[in-house]
Amino acid sequence: MNRKRSKQIHLEQPEMGMKKGTDEMYANPFAELFWMVNNIPVEARELICKQCDWSVPTFYRKLRSITRPQSTGKVRGVSSAELASIKAIYVRVFEETLTGLKAVDITSSK
């Protein structure tokens, strides 16, 4: 079976009432909170792939536990500079998400 997809799958589908982007309003505050938090790993993965010049399969291959030695905390195939970049990306994504979560107006919901 061929598992390649011809186009990328998007979780946020405008035709289903979900609007993409941080400046636009969602259907309700719960949906807005959910999609903000749910988007953390996707956004982090995209930024890491761009920063480290990896493809998505390379990202997951380096992430697999089988590629890590059991006795040390080092990750084979990932340099310390790449790890520092990855940590900075996660911190940035979490900070941006936290800022967005704090900005959600929940007073208009019932």
Contacts in CASP RR format, 6 or more apart in sequence:
PFRMAT RR
TARGET T0000
AUTHOR 0000-0000-0000
METHOD contacts of the structure
MODEL  1
MNRKRSKQIHLEQPEMGMKKGTDEMYANPFAELFWMVNNIPVEARELICK
QCDWSVPTFYRKLRSITRPQSTGKVRGVSSAELASIKAIYVRVFEETLTG
LKAVDITSSK
10 20 0 8 1.000
11 35 0 8 1.000
11 38 0 8 1.000
11 39 0 8 1.000
11 42 0 8 1.000
12 18 0 8 1.000
12 19 0 8 1.000
12 20 0 8 1.000
12 21 0 8 1.000
12 35 0 8 1.000
14 20 0 8 1.000
17 27 0 8 1.000
18 26 0 8 1.000
18 27 0 8 1.000
18 31 0 8 1.000
18 35 0 8 1.000
19 25 0 8 1.000
19 26 0 8 1.000
22 100 0 8 1.000
25 32 0 8 1.000
26 32 0 8 1.000
26 35 0 8 1.000
28 109 0 8 1.000
29 104 0 8 1.000
29 105 0 8 1.000
29 106 0 8 1.000
29 108 0 8 1.000
29 109 0 8 1.000
30 109 0 8 1.000
32 104 0 8 1.000
33 101 0 8 1.000
33 104 0 8 1.000
36 97 0 8 1.000
36 100 0 8 1.000
36 101 0 8 1.000
36 104 0 8 1.000
37 97 0 8 1.000
37 101 0 8 1.000
39 97 0 8 1.000
40 93 0 8 1.000
40 94 0 8 1.000
40 97 0 8 1.000
43 93 0 8 1.000
44 89 0 8 1.000
44 90 0 8 1.000
44 93 0 8 1.000
45 56 0 8 1.000
45 59 0 8 1.000
47 89 0 8 1.000
47 92 0 8 1.000
47 93 0 8 1.000
48 54 0 8 1.000
48 59 0 8 1.000
48 85 0 8 1.000
48 86 0 8 1.000
48 89 0 8 1.000
49 55 0 8 1.000
49 56 0 8 1.000
49 58 0 8 1.000
49 59 0 8 1.000
51 85 0 8 1.000
51 86 0 8 1.000
51 89 0 8 1.000
52 82 0 8 1.000
52 85 0 8 1.000
52 86 0 8 1.000
54 62 0 8 1.000
61 67 0 8 1.000
62 75 0 8 1.000
62 77 0 8 1.000
62 78 0 8 1.000
67 75 0 8 1.000
67 76 0 8 1.000
67 77 0 8 1.000
68 74 0 8 1.000
68 75 0 8 1.000
68 76 0 8 1.000
69 76 0 8 1.000
75 83 0 8 1.000
78 86 0 8 1.000
END
